[in-house]
Amino acid sequence: MSRNHGKNLSHMFSIELKSKDFVKSLALPNDTEDKVLIEGFLGELKELGVTEGLMLEIKGINGVLRMDLKEEELRKLLNPRTKKLESTSQGSVSRFE
């Protein structure tokens, strides 16, 4: 049986850092609580965008944080009072500056 059986596996994420020096901590405790902690430093933020309307990307000088988050979901989370979302993206990448 898969370890992920019955768990919510939506909104995958990845963290890519240019060096292990930018990792503050990575904790995989050996206790009964199945928690994981990943901390690090993206550095000065250079860009925030949604690629192909499907992947949130936060780019810093030290690396990139990516999350499977649709542009509509991001807009809904940023403005919870919005009932109807309007698409304003032009091209395959939307930038929030």
C-alpha positions in Angstrom: 0.0 0.0 0.0 1.3 3.4 -0.9 2.3 5.7 1.9 0.2 8.5 0.4 -3.0 6.5 0.3 -6.0 8.6 1.3 -3.9 11.8 1.6 -4.6 15.0 -0.3 -1.8 15.3 -2.8 -2.9 18.5 -4.5 -0.7 21.6 -4.9 2.7 20.0 -5.4 5.7 22.3 -4.7 9.4 22.3 -5.3 12.2 24.4 -4.0 15.4 24.7 -6.0 18.3 26.5 -4.4 21.6 27.4 -6.0 23.6 26.1 -3.0 23.0 24.1 0.2 24.4 27.2 2.0 20.9 28.7 1.5 19.2 25.9 3.4 18.4 27.0 6.9 17.0 23.7 8.1 15.6 20.5 6.9 13.9 18.4 9.6 12.5 14.9 9.2 11.9 14.1 12.8 11.9 10.5 13.9 8.8 10.7 16.1 5.2 9.8 15.9 4.1 13.1 14.3 4.8 12.8 10.6 5.9 16.4 10.2 8.5 17.8 7.9 10.1 21.3 8.0 12.0 22.9 5.1 13.4 26.4 5.6 15.8 28.4 3.5 16.6 31.7 1.9 15.4 32.7 -1.5 17.2 36.0 -1.1 16.1 39.2 -2.7 13.0 38.5 -4.7 13.3 39.2 -8.4 10.1 37.9 -9.9 6.7 36.5 -9.1 4.6 34.9 -11.8 2.2 32.2 -13.0 3.7 30.1 -15.8 1.2 28.7 -18.3 -1.6 29.7 -15.9 -0.7 26.6 -13.8 2.5 27.1 -11.8 3.2 29.8 -9.3 6.9 30.7 -9.4 8.7 32.9 -6.9 12.2 33.7 -8.0 14.9 35.0 -5.7 18.6 35.5 -6.2 19.3 32.3 -4.3 16.7 30.0 -6.0 13.1 29.4 -7.0 10.0 28.2 -5.2 7.4 26.6 -7.5 3.9 25.5 -6.6 1.2 23.9 -8.6 -1.4 26.7 -8.2 -3.6 27.9 -11.0 -3.9 31.6 -11.7 -7.6 31.5 -10.9 -6.9 29.9 -7.5 -4.3 32.5 -6.7 -6.6 35.3 -7.6 -9.4 33.8 -5.5 -7.1 33.5 -2.5 -5.8 37.0 -2.9 -9.3 38.4 -3.2 -11.8 36.2 -1.4 -14.7 38.5 -2.1 -14.4 38.1 -5.9 -17.3 36.0 -7.2 -16.4 36.0 -10.8 -12.8 35.9 -11.8 -11.6 37.8 -14.8 -8.6 36.6 -16.8 -6.1 39.4 -17.5 -3.2 37.3 -18.5 -1.5 38.1 -21.8 0.7 35.3 -23.2 1.7 32.2 -21.2 3.1 34.0 -18.2 1.3 36.4 -15.9 3.4 38.7 -13.7 2.4 40.3 -10.4 4.5 43.4 -9.7 
